[in-house]
Amino acid sequence: MRLSILVVSRTADLLSRLSKTLIGATDLAAEEVELLVSWNGSDDEEQRIKTSSSYPIRIASRDPYHFASNVNTLAKQASGDF
């Protein structure tokens, strides 16, 4: 099973907190989870993102904020079963 987590974000702190909570939320192997992000924040804010889990964060797009469009872009790139 492969899990794709799709996130639209512009806040490093919230994205970092999400990464940290994944540690206790699943016991899937790192290669079974992809965390795809549509980043809408600044370059400086992006540099503040901290990955606390073994699941890497991949900034998959940097399009202007439009939730539906951003999520659809991520969904096209997702390789997960769920």
HELIX and SHEET records of a PDB file:
HELIX    1   1 ALA A   12  ALA A   25  1                                  14    
HELIX    2   2 ALA A   30  GLU A   32  5                                   3    
HELIX    3   3 ASP A   43  GLN A   47  1                                   5    
HELIX    4   4 PHE A   67  GLN A   77  1                                  11    
SHEET    1   A 3 LEU A   3  SER A   9  0                                        
SHEET    2   A 3 VAL A  33  TRP A  39  1                                        
SHEET    3   A 3 ILE A  57  SER A  61  1                                        
END                                                                             
